[in-house]
Amino acid sequence: MKKFMSEFKTFAMRGNVIDLAVGVVIGGAFGKITTSIVNDIIMPVIGVLTGGINFSDWKIVLKRAILDAEGVVTKPEVAITFGNTIAVILDFIIIAFAVFCMVKAINTMHAKAESLKKKEEEEVAAVEEPAPAPAEPEPTKEELLLTEIRDLLKNK
């Protein structure tokens, strides 16, 4: 059991797991923000555009509620309530778009950082590489003659 707990502790303390936990917490808070935006801002506007109908009340009634003589519901209504589903789908689309924008921005930053790093490496390599030594100048006619004379004297 100790080994199992030790392995779990090692797993839980890895950077990726902690990053994931932070992401889940922030995602939950972000989900609440988008739910509020959809329910409190977007849905009322859609309700006005559709003639003042409360979007969450949109439904298809399959079987009406049965009331007794006093107006008390004896059998509840059976209905497909799709208004709330549409609101949740809008929620999802907004969150997906925001995540897409964040991932795109992060990828752009990584690409820029990578290109800067590559450029710096190229500049460092250019500075570190010694300039090629200048080619030795061609020997003059006098030097050629002196070299010939030296070689002839060596051979004697």
C-alpha positions as CSV (number, residue, x, y, z in Angstrom):
1,M,0.0,0.0,0.0
2,K,2.9,2.3,0.8
3,K,4.4,1.7,-2.7
4,F,1.0,2.5,-4.3
5,M,0.7,5.8,-2.3
6,S,4.3,6.7,-3.2
7,E,3.6,6.1,-6.9
8,F,0.4,8.1,-6.7
9,K,2.3,11.0,-5.0
10,T,5.0,10.9,-7.7
11,F,2.3,11.0,-10.4
12,A,0.3,13.8,-8.7
13,M,3.3,16.0,-8.2
14,R,4.3,15.9,-11.9
15,G,4.0,19.3,-13.6
16,N,1.5,18.1,-16.1
17,V,-1.0,16.9,-13.5
18,I,-0.8,20.2,-11.6
19,D,-1.2,22.1,-14.8
20,L,-4.2,20.0,-15.7
21,A,-5.8,20.6,-12.3
22,V,-5.3,24.4,-12.7
23,G,-6.8,24.1,-16.1
24,V,-9.9,22.3,-14.8
25,V,-10.5,24.9,-12.1
26,I,-10.1,27.8,-14.5
27,G,-12.3,26.0,-17.1
28,G,-15.0,25.6,-14.5
29,A,-14.9,29.3,-13.7
30,F,-14.8,30.1,-17.4
31,G,-17.8,27.8,-18.0
32,K,-19.8,29.8,-15.4
33,I,-18.9,33.1,-17.1
34,T,-20.0,31.8,-20.5
35,T,-23.2,30.3,-19.0
36,S,-24.0,33.7,-17.6
37,I,-23.3,35.4,-20.9
38,V,-25.5,33.0,-22.8
39,N,-28.4,33.1,-20.2
40,D,-28.3,36.8,-19.3
41,I,-27.2,38.5,-22.5
42,I,-27.6,36.3,-25.6
43,M,-30.9,34.5,-24.8
44,P,-32.9,37.6,-23.9
45,V,-31.8,39.2,-27.3
46,I,-32.9,36.0,-29.1
47,G,-36.2,36.1,-27.1
48,V,-36.8,39.7,-28.3
49,L,-36.1,38.7,-31.9
50,T,-38.5,35.8,-31.6
51,G,-41.4,37.9,-30.2
52,G,-40.7,37.9,-26.5
53,I,-40.8,34.2,-26.0
54,N,-38.7,33.0,-23.1
55,F,-36.1,30.7,-24.8
56,S,-36.0,28.2,-22.0
57,D,-39.8,27.7,-22.3
58,W,-39.5,26.4,-25.9
59,K,-40.8,22.9,-26.0
60,I,-42.8,20.4,-28.0
61,V,-45.7,19.1,-25.9
62,L,-46.3,15.4,-26.5
63,K,-49.0,15.0,-23.9
64,R,-50.7,17.8,-22.0
65,A,-51.0,17.9,-18.2
66,I,-54.2,16.6,-16.7
67,L,-55.8,18.8,-14.1
68,D,-58.5,17.8,-11.6
69,A,-61.6,20.0,-10.9
70,E,-59.6,22.2,-8.5
71,G,-56.9,22.9,-11.0
72,V,-54.3,20.7,-9.4
73,V,-52.1,18.7,-11.7
74,T,-52.8,15.0,-11.5
75,K,-50.6,13.9,-14.4
76,P,-47.7,16.2,-15.4
77,E,-47.1,17.3,-18.9
78,V,-44.8,15.3,-21.1
79,A,-42.8,17.5,-23.4
80,I,-39.5,17.8,-25.2
81,T,-37.8,21.0,-23.9
82,F,-35.3,22.0,-26.5
83,G,-34.8,25.7,-25.5
84,N,-32.4,24.8,-22.7
85,T,-30.6,22.4,-25.0
86,I,-30.0,25.2,-27.5
87,A,-28.7,27.5,-24.7
88,V,-26.2,24.7,-23.7
89,I,-25.1,24.3,-27.3
90,L,-24.5,28.0,-27.5
91,D,-22.5,27.7,-24.3
92,F,-20.4,25.0,-25.8
93,I,-19.8,26.9,-29.1
94,I,-18.7,30.0,-27.1
95,I,-16.3,27.9,-24.9
96,A,-15.0,26.0,-27.9
97,F,-14.3,29.3,-29.8
98,A,-12.5,30.8,-26.8
99,V,-10.4,27.7,-26.4
100,F,-9.6,27.7,-30.1
101,C,-8.5,31.3,-29.9
102,M,-6.3,30.6,-26.9
103,V,-4.6,27.6,-28.5
104,K,-4.1,29.5,-31.7
105,A,-2.5,32.4,-29.8
106,I,-0.3,30.0,-27.9
107,N,0.8,28.2,-31.1
108,T,1.6,31.6,-32.7
109,M,3.7,32.6,-29.7
110,H,5.5,29.2,-29.8
111,A,6.2,29.6,-33.5
112,K,7.6,33.1,-32.9
113,A,9.7,32.0,-30.0
114,E,11.0,29.1,-32.1
115,S,11.9,31.4,-35.0
116,L,13.6,33.8,-32.7
117,K,15.5,31.0,-31.0
118,K,16.6,29.7,-34.4
119,K,17.6,33.2,-35.6
120,E,19.7,33.7,-32.4
121,E,21.4,30.3,-32.9
122,E,22.2,31.2,-36.4
123,E,23.7,34.5,-35.3
124,V,25.7,32.9,-32.5
125,A,27.0,30.3,-35.0
126,A,28.0,33.0,-37.4
127,V,29.9,34.8,-34.7
128,E,31.5,31.7,-33.4
129,E,32.7,30.4,-36.7
130,P,36.1,31.9,-37.5
131,A,36.2,33.7,-40.8
132,P,38.0,31.6,-43.4
133,A,41.7,32.6,-43.6
134,P,42.5,34.7,-46.6
135,A,44.0,32.7,-49.4
136,E,47.8,33.1,-49.6
137,P,48.8,35.4,-52.3
138,E,50.4,34.0,-55.4
139,P,54.2,33.9,-55.1
140,T,55.9,36.6,-57.2
141,K,58.3,35.7,-60.0
142,E,61.3,36.4,-57.7
143,E,60.0,34.0,-55.1
144,L,59.4,31.3,-57.7
145,L,63.0,31.7,-59.0
146,L,64.4,31.6,-55.5
147,T,62.4,28.5,-54.7
148,E,63.8,26.8,-57.8
149,I,67.3,27.7,-57.0
150,R,66.9,26.4,-53.4
151,D,65.5,23.1,-54.7
152,L,68.4,22.7,-57.2
153,L,71.0,23.4,-54.5
154,K,69.3,20.7,-52.3
155,N,69.5,18.1,-55.0
156,K,73.3,18.6,-55.6
